[in-house]
Amino acid sequence: MDLFNQANVKLPKIKKDAHVDAQIPDGLFLACPYCGEQLYSKQLGKERVCPNCGYGFRLQAYERVNLMTDDFKEWDADLTLADPDFPGYADKLARAKAQTDLKESVLTGKAVLDDQTVALGIMDSYFMMGSLGTVTGEKITRLFETATKQKLPVVLFAASGGARMQEGINSLMQMAKVSAAVAAHQEANLPYFVVLTDPTTGGVTASFAMQGDVTLAEPHALVGFAGKRVIEQTIHEKVPKDFQRAETVLENGFIDAVVQRKDLTHVLSQLVKFHKPQGGR
């Protein structure tokens, strides 16, 4: 005879809708893309930096703005592609817009970093991997043109997987277009500061991301032109593990400094102050 029945113990009935198979919420635990450390998401803090290796997790554009300043005025917010005719392209754009609250892969405007006013551009890797399309190129071009008119330094956070294939040659033309605007800004004796974030690759690296007066990078950011597999298939050799990481690029002279995310606002404001023309405010 059942011992529970002998003692007249009534067992509770389990309801069919009980959450016995409830899952851990998405995003509660994360693996660092660089060192592989398993992290509780709250360990990252508001800056979203791995406490083990210092890698900065990817941020959306508005997240980065909120980290750096509470004084930001957006420019060209409504600029968007009118007729995306590549198959499936309109749906991808719609998903990217919903995910980021942006209409393109870059956020631009005027900002105050500490006490220094700058023209600020932030590329967003969550918007189709920050790919360089015609509207992205137009917004960055206008960023430099407006900065030139208002005599402002430019701070640009680069993040991109390269040219946007859905727009073909029109995407590639943005490299030259933005570069011309950068040159005009520099001819006006105005400084341009770039921060390379993870990832900065492709046509963006081949153009305006490497044209700054001072080039900074976040720790362990992936910086390169072609991908690792493409390079290995081309040269038929294995490349070192970290050869496209910011620290290696720094060692080879293409980056001026690798700066922790928590220090970027102060470092950039000091660079702006130091590079002001004599008599500048």
N, C-alpha and C positions, 0 to 999 in steps of 0.2 A: 504494500500500500504506500502511496505517495506520502512522504513526511509532511509536506505542506497541508495536505488534506487531513492528516491525522491531527494537526494542530489547529484545524479550521482557519487557516490563513488564506485570506482572499488576495489573489495577485491582481495588481492593477492592469487594466486593459490598455494596450498601446493603440492609440488612434492612428488610423490610416494616413492622416495628413500630418503626423508628427515629423519634424525636421531632423530625422535621424541620419539623413545623408547630406546634411548641410555642408557646403564646401567653404574653404578659406576664401575670403574675398580676393578678387584680382588685385594685384599690385601691392599686397601686404608684405610680401617678401620678394626681393630682387637680387639678381646676381650682377655684380659689377662687370661691365663689358671688358674691362682691361685686366683686372687681377683675378676675377672669378669669385671673389668673396661673396658669400651669401649674407644679405643684409636685410634687417627689418626696416621697412621704408622710413620709419620715424627717425632712424639713426642718421639719415641723410641731412636732416635739418632743412631749413627753408632754402638754403643754397644748393641742395641736392648734390653733395659731394661725398664720394666714398671715403670713410674714415680710415681705411686701410692703406690706400695708395694715392688718394688725392684726385682721382679722376672725377671730372664734373659731368654728371648725367645731363643728357640733352634737355634743354629748356625751350618752352614755347616763347615766342617773342614778347608777349605781355608779361610772362613770368620774369623775364630778364629785366624789363622796364621797371617792374615793381621792386626788384632787388636793388636797382641802381639809383632810382630817383622817384620823387613824388611830384616832380614838376616836368611834365611831358605834354607837348601839344602835337598831335598827329598831323602829318601833311599827306595830301593825295589819298585820303582814305577810301574814296569811292572809285578809284581807278581800277578797272577790271577788263578782262578780255570779252569782247562783244560777241564773237562768233567762233567758238571752238569747234572746228569741223572734223577733227580727227576722230575716228570711231572710238566711242567710249570715253573720250576726253572730258566731255561736259559732266559726266557722272563723277569722274575722279576729282574734278575741280569742286564740284558740289560737296563731296565728302571732305575734302581738304578745308574748305571754307567753314563747314560745320564744326570740324575738329579744332580749328585754331582761332576762329572769330576774325580771320583776316580774309581779304579778297585776293591777295597774292602772297607770294612766298617771302615778302620782305615788309617790315614795318618801318616807316620813316617819319621824322618829325624833328622838332626842336626840344632840347632837354637841358636841364641844369644838373651837372655832376659835381657834387659838393657845391662850390660857388662859381663854377665855370659853365658858361652857356655854349652849347655845341649843337651842330646838326647831327642827329643820331640815326643810324640805320641798323636794323637787326634782321638778319635772315633767319627764317624759321624752318628747321629741318623736318618739322611735322607737317609742313605744307609741301607735299610731293617731294620730300627730301630736299627742300630748299632749292629745287632746280631752277635754272636761269631761263625764264621765258621772256616774251616780249614786254609784258607788263612789269615784270620784275626789273628788267633792264631800264624801262622807262622811269620807274619810280626811283631807282638808284641814280639815274642820270639827272632827274629833277632835284634829288637830294643835293647833289654837287652844284647844280646850277643855282638853286636857291641859296645855298651856303655861300657861293661866290658873291651873289648880289648882296647878301646880308653881312658879308665879311665874317663868316663863322668858320671855325675849324670843323672838320668832319671826323666822327668816330663811327666806324663800321664794324659790326660783328658778322664775320663771314661764316656761313654754314651752307654747304651745297654738295649735292651729288653730281653736279655738272650741268650741261645744257639740257633743256627739256626736249626730248626727242619728238614729242607730238607736234612741235612747232618748227621742226626742221631747220633750214638755213636761217630763218628769222630769229631763232634762238641764238645761233652762233654769232649773228651780227651784233648782238648786244654787247659782246666782249669789246669790240672796237668802239661802239657808241659810248659805253660807260668810260672807257679809257680816255676818250677825247674830253669828256667832262671832267675827269680827274686831272688831266693835263692843264685845262683852263683854270681850274681851282688852284693848282700849284703855281701856275704862272702869275696868279694874283697874290702870291706870297702868303698863302694860307695853308696851314698844316693839315695833314690827313693821317689818322691813326687807325690801324687795322688790328682787330683781335680775331685770331683764327680759332674757331671752335670745332668740335667734333661733329661731323666730318667737314673738311674743306678740301674739295677735290675738283677735278675736271676743268672746264673752261673758266670757272671763277678763280681757281688757283692760277691758271694761265694768264689771267688778266688783272682785274682791279684788286684782288686779294693780296697781290704781291707788289702793289705800286704805292704803298703807304710810305710816309716819311719815317714812321716808326711802326714796326710789326711786332705785335705781342701774340701770345698763344696761351690757351689754357693747358694745364698738365695732361699729357698723354693724348692730346687731340690728334686725330688722324689728319695728316696734311700731305697731299700729293696730287699728281695729275692722273695717271692711269692707275687702275687697281693692281693689287699684288699679283693676282693670278694672270692678268694680261701681261705684266712685266715678265713673270717667270716663263710664260709660254713664248715670249718674244726672244729672251736672251738664253733660254734653256738652262737656267740655273736657279737655285733656291736663293731667295733674298733673306737677309737677317730679319728676325722677328719684329724689331722695333724700327726698321729703317724708314718708315713713313710716320713715325710718331713725333710729336712736337720737339721732344728733347733731342732726337737725332737731327732733325732739321735745324735746330738751334746750333748744335755742334758743327754743322756744315755751313753756317753763316747766313742762312736765309731768314732767320728769326732773331729779333733783338733781345727778347726776354720771354721766359715762361712765367706766368703770373697766376697765383692762386685766385680762384673766383672771388673770395672774400675781400681781396685787395684791389680788384680791378678798378672800382670807382675812384678810389684815392689815387692810384697810380696814373690813371687817365687824366684826372683833374690836374695833377701836378705836371704831367707832360704838356697839357694845354697851356697851363700858366707859364711854363718854361719856354714854350715855342711862340708865345705871343710877340708880334712885332713891337718894337719899342714905341711907347706911347699908347699901346693898346689897353683897353679897359678890361 
